[in-house]
């Protein structure tokens, strides 16, 4: 007799999955067969699973009537629509009917291979809806079948991508902070979190920014409020592919970004489903940084040099200018040097920027009053864009 789910407690893990039902038989846990296990053996198997648990269950029609009234709200619908909430308690639909019909819209859905230590054949797939409300874990009969389904779902979802871009562009027309910026690409990234977990983020790449969302924005308001927003001109692609010392399974399909801000540097490690996707995102981010640099042309930052309040201006063509101005007076240029004269640049990671042009003034020490990494990354972006202009690989 298999182990049966007799009660689902509201708010706990089983209820939150919206994928388990009273009367389900637990056949396997993380690939370990429990079809003939005793209750104690099943409990021990569940205790040893760790943070992620993959259950293989089967609906037992002949058993479910005994549990029908065991727990109010025990059966959970996979359909997030209000109509489905009414169906869930309808006596006209059996639990089997609710369970056997699954619908995940392919438009901007997230699909990935799930690699578990207990499944050396890598047979599992994860499919999530664009709004993040429906998530399915599917197991194929073998790795080849799992890969085939992955490719088929990805191909059909990709065919809908032009429609998604058009819908987002229409929202951009009045989306506040991102208004007027063309969308270059949209796709899912899996972020590797410091806690060793992961989260799926929808990345929207515009002419000037990388925007990250927890789900597909469905309105102008949602589009204008990304989870993270990084100006491309101040963002660096640190590496693409395995990093030194990386032990991640997805290491060969990962890339790292560092974004400079007033409070410091934020680092993100992302992974993708295929080397092809990695190559695409790598090129898009590099080209996007160069494009953002060409659009910006110059940036300015307040600073202090030799005890005097100044403005540092960095121009992609004119180079570096340190100037000062008094109220009612014209700007006074204190120093001006082209990029070609820059011999070395460094910073202390706190507030100081050091520039050496090889001139008689020696090393220039600028107090930027905030983390200097933003201006450092922008200088690197300008230099990289200038090298690319020459037809060289930046």
C-alpha positions in Angstrom: 0.0 0.0 0.0 1.6 3.4 -1.0 1.9 6.3 1.4 -1.1 8.6 1.0 -1.6 12.3 1.7 -4.5 12.5 4.2 -4.3 16.1 5.1 -2.8 19.3 3.7 -2.2 22.1 6.2 -3.0 25.6 5.0 0.0 27.9 4.6 2.7 25.2 4.8 4.9 23.8 2.0 2.4 21.3 0.5 -0.3 23.9 0.3 2.0 26.6 -1.1 3.0 24.3 -4.1 -0.7 24.3 -5.3 0.2 20.9 -6.8 -0.7 18.3 -4.1 -4.1 16.9 -3.2 -5.6 14.9 -0.4 -5.7 11.3 -1.6 -2.5 11.5 -3.6 -0.1 8.6 -3.3 3.6 9.5 -2.9 5.5 7.2 -5.3 9.0 8.8 -5.1 10.9 11.5 -3.2 13.8 13.2 -5.1 14.0 10.1 -7.3 13.9 7.6 -4.4 11.2 4.9 -4.9 8.7 4.9 -2.0 5.9 2.8 -3.6 6.7 -0.1 -1.2 8.0 2.0 1.7 6.5 1.9 5.2 5.2 5.1 6.9 8.4 5.4 9.0 10.6 4.9 5.9 8.7 7.6 4.0 9.0 10.0 7.0 12.8 9.4 7.1 13.1 9.9 3.4 11.3 13.3 3.6 13.5 14.4 6.5 16.7 13.8 4.5 15.6 15.7 1.4 17.2 19.1 2.2 15.7 22.4 1.0 14.4 21.2 -2.4 11.9 18.3 -2.5 10.6 16.7 -5.8 7.6 14.5 -5.2 6.3 12.0 -7.7 2.6 11.4 -6.8 -0.4 9.6 -8.3 -4.1 10.2 -7.8 -5.8 7.2 -6.2 -9.4 7.3 -7.4 -10.4 4.3 -5.2 -9.0 6.0 -2.1 -10.0 9.6 -2.4 -13.6 9.3 -1.2 -12.4 8.4 2.2 -10.6 11.7 2.5 -13.2 13.9 0.7 -14.2 15.8 3.8 -11.0 15.4 5.8 -9.8 19.0 5.4 -11.6 22.0 4.2 -9.7 23.5 1.2 -7.4 20.5 1.0 -7.5 20.3 -2.7 -5.6 23.0 -4.5 -6.2 24.2 -8.0 -3.4 24.9 -10.5 -5.5 27.4 -12.3 -5.0 30.9 -10.7 -8.2 32.4 -12.3 -11.2 33.3 -10.1 -13.3 30.9 -12.1 -11.1 28.1 -11.1 -11.4 29.0 -7.4 -15.2 28.4 -7.8 -14.6 25.1 -9.6 -12.4 23.9 -6.8 -15.3 23.6 -4.4 -17.8 22.6 -7.1 -19.3 19.1 -6.5 -19.7 18.7 -10.3 -15.9 18.4 -10.8 -14.0 15.5 -9.3 -10.4 15.9 -8.0 -9.3 13.8 -10.9 -10.8 16.3 -13.4 -9.1 19.1 -11.6 -5.8 17.3 -11.6 -5.6 16.0 -15.1 -6.1 19.3 -16.9 -3.0 21.5 -16.9 -2.6 24.7 -18.8 0.6 26.8 -18.8 0.6 29.7 -21.4 3.7 29.5 -23.6 4.0 33.2 -23.9 7.1 34.2 -22.0 7.0 31.0 -19.9 10.1 29.9 -18.1 11.4 26.3 -18.8 14.6 24.7 -17.5 16.2 21.4 -16.8 16.3 20.5 -13.1 19.4 18.5 -12.2 19.1 16.7 -8.9 21.8 14.6 -7.1 19.3 11.8 -6.9 18.5 11.8 -10.6 21.8 11.2 -12.5 19.8 10.9 -15.8 18.7 14.6 -15.5 15.1 13.7 -16.5 13.3 16.6 -14.7 11.9 19.8 -16.3 10.5 22.9 -14.6 7.9 25.0 -16.4 6.6 28.2 -14.9 4.0 30.6 -16.2 5.1 34.2 -17.1 3.2 35.6 -14.0 5.0 33.1 -11.7 1.7 31.7 -10.4 1.9 28.2 -11.9 4.9 26.0 -11.7 5.2 22.4 -13.0 7.9 19.8 -12.3 7.8 17.2 -15.0 9.8 14.0 -15.3 10.6 12.4 -18.7 11.4 8.8 -19.2 15.1 9.6 -20.0 17.5 12.5 -20.6 17.0 12.5 -24.4 13.2 12.9 -24.0 13.6 15.7 -21.4 16.0 17.5 -23.7 13.5 17.1 -26.6 10.7 18.5 -24.6 12.9 21.4 -23.4 13.8 22.3 -27.0 10.2 22.0 -28.2 8.8 24.3 -25.4 11.6 26.8 -25.8 11.1 26.9 -29.6 7.4 27.6 -29.3 7.8 30.1 -26.6 10.5 31.9 -28.7 8.0 32.1 -31.6 5.8 34.3 -29.3 8.7 36.6 -28.3 8.0 39.2 -31.1 4.5 39.6 -29.7 5.8 40.1 -26.2 8.2 42.8 -27.3 5.4 44.6 -29.1 3.2 44.5 -26.0 6.1 45.8 -23.9 6.9 48.6 -26.4 3.3 49.7 -26.3 3.5 49.9 -22.5 6.8 51.8 -22.7 4.9 54.7 -24.4 3.7 55.9 -20.9 5.8 53.9 -18.5 7.6 56.8 -16.7 11.2 56.1 -16.1 11.7 53.7 -19.0 9.6 55.7 -21.5 11.0 56.1 -25.0 13.6 53.4 -24.7 13.5 50.7 -27.3 13.5 47.0 -26.1 16.4 45.1 -27.5 15.7 41.7 -25.9 13.6 39.9 -23.3 14.4 36.6 -21.6 14.7 34.6 -18.4 17.8 34.5 -16.3 18.4 32.3 -13.3 20.2 34.2 -10.6 22.5 32.2 -8.2 21.9 33.7 -4.8 24.6 34.1 -2.1 22.6 31.7 0.1 23.2 28.9 -2.5 19.6 29.2 -3.7 18.3 30.5 -7.1 15.5 32.7 -8.4 14.1 33.3 -11.9 14.2 36.8 -13.1 12.8 38.2 -16.3 15.4 40.5 -18.0 14.4 43.3 -20.2 17.3 44.9 -22.1 16.7 48.4 -23.4 19.0 50.9 -25.1 20.3 52.2 -21.8 19.3 49.8 -19.0 19.1 46.2 -17.9 15.7 45.8 -16.1 15.0 42.8 -13.9 11.5 41.6 -12.9 10.2 38.8 -10.8 7.5 38.1 -13.5 6.4 39.5 -16.9 5.1 43.1 -16.3 1.4 43.2 -17.2 0.9 46.9 -17.0 2.7 50.2 -17.4 2.9 50.6 -13.7 4.5 47.2 -13.3 6.9 47.9 -16.1 8.1 51.1 -14.4 8.9 49.3 -11.2 11.5 46.7 -11.9 13.0 44.7 -9.0 16.5 45.9 -10.2 17.5 48.5 -12.7 21.1 48.9 -13.9 22.4 51.5 -16.4 24.4 49.6 -19.0 27.1 52.3 -19.2 27.9 51.6 -15.5 27.6 47.8 -15.7 30.5 45.4 -16.4 30.4 41.9 -17.8 33.0 40.3 -15.5 33.1 36.9 -17.1 31.1 34.6 -19.4 31.5 30.9 -18.9 33.1 29.1 -15.9 34.6 31.4 -13.3 37.8 30.4 -11.6 37.1 28.0 -8.9 33.4 27.7 -9.8 31.7 24.5 -8.7 28.2 25.2 -10.0 26.6 22.7 -12.3 25.6 25.5 -14.6 29.1 27.2 -14.5 29.7 26.6 -18.2 26.5 28.5 -18.9 26.8 31.4 -16.5 27.9 35.0 -16.6 28.6 37.6 -13.9 27.7 41.3 -13.9 29.0 44.1 -11.7 27.0 47.3 -11.5 28.5 50.4 -9.9 26.3 52.7 -7.7 26.6 55.4 -5.1 26.6 52.9 -2.3 29.0 50.5 -3.9 29.2 47.6 -6.4 26.4 45.0 -6.8 27.5 41.6 -8.3 25.1 39.2 -9.8 25.8 35.7 -11.2 23.3 34.4 -13.8 23.0 31.1 -15.6 21.1 30.1 -18.8 19.8 26.9 -20.3 22.2 26.6 -23.2 25.6 27.9 -24.5 23.7 29.5 -27.4 21.7 31.6 -24.9 24.8 32.5 -23.0 26.6 33.7 -26.2 23.5 35.7 -27.2 23.2 37.5 -23.8 27.0 38.1 -23.7 27.0 39.8 -27.1 23.8 41.8 -26.3 25.3 43.1 -23.0 28.6 44.0 -24.6 27.0 45.7 -27.6 24.4 47.4 -25.3 27.2 48.9 -23.1 28.9 50.3 -26.2 25.6 51.6 -27.5 24.8 53.2 -24.1 28.2 54.9 -24.1 27.7 56.3 -27.6 24.3 57.6 -26.6 25.5 59.2 -23.3 28.6 60.8 -24.9 29.6 62.3 -21.5 29.0 62.2 -17.8 29.8 64.6 -15.0 30.4 64.1 -11.2 31.0 66.5 -8.4 34.4 66.1 -6.8 37.1 67.8 -4.7 40.6 68.3 -6.0 43.4 70.0 -4.0 40.8 71.2 -1.5 38.7 72.9 -4.2 35.1 71.9 -5.2 35.2 70.9 -8.8 33.3 69.0 -11.5 34.9 66.0 -13.3 33.5 65.6 -16.8 34.4 62.5 -18.9 33.6 62.7 -22.6 33.9 59.8 -25.0 35.8 61.9 -27.5 37.2 64.9 -25.6 38.5 62.9 -22.6 38.8 64.3 -19.0 38.0 67.8 -17.9 38.3 69.1 -14.3 36.6 72.5 -14.0 35.2 74.9 -11.4 32.7 77.7 -11.6 31.6 80.4 -9.3 28.0 81.7 -9.2 27.6 84.3 -12.0 31.0 83.4 -13.5 31.9 81.3 -16.5 33.5 77.9 -16.1 37.2 77.7 -15.4 39.0 74.7 -16.7 41.7 73.5 -14.3 42.9 70.4 -16.2 42.0 68.8 -19.5 43.5 65.5 -20.9 42.5 63.1 -23.7 41.9 59.4 -23.2 45.1 58.7 -25.1 47.2 60.3 -22.3 45.7 58.2 -19.5 48.4 55.9 -18.3 46.7 54.5 -15.2 43.5 54.7 -13.2 42.6 53.2 -9.9 40.3 53.8 -6.9 40.1 52.9 -3.2 36.5 51.5 -3.5 35.2 54.1 -1.0 35.4 57.7 -2.5 38.8 58.3 -4.1 39.6 58.2 -7.8 43.2 58.2 -9.0 44.2 59.3 -12.5 47.7 59.4 -13.9 48.3 61.1 -17.3 52.1 61.1 -17.1 52.2 64.9 -16.7 54.1 67.1 -14.3 51.1 67.3 -12.0 51.7 63.6 -11.2 48.9 61.4 -10.0 45.6 63.2 -9.7 43.6 62.4 -6.6 39.9 63.2 -6.8 37.5 62.9 -3.9 34.1 61.9 -5.4 32.3 61.9 -2.0 30.7 58.5 -2.8 31.7 55.1 -4.2 34.0 55.8 -7.3 33.1 52.5 -9.0 30.3 54.1 -11.1 32.6 56.6 -12.8 35.3 53.9 -13.1 32.9 51.6 -14.9 31.8 54.4 -17.1 35.4 55.2 -18.0 35.9 51.5 -18.9 32.7 51.6 -21.0 33.9 54.7 -23.0 37.3 53.1 -23.6 35.7 49.8 -24.7 33.4 51.6 -27.1 36.3 53.6 -28.5 38.3 50.4 -29.1 35.2 48.8 -30.8 35.0 51.9 -33.1 38.5 50.9 -34.4 37.2 47.5 -35.4 39.0 45.8 -32.6 37.5 43.3 -30.1 36.9 45.1 -26.8 
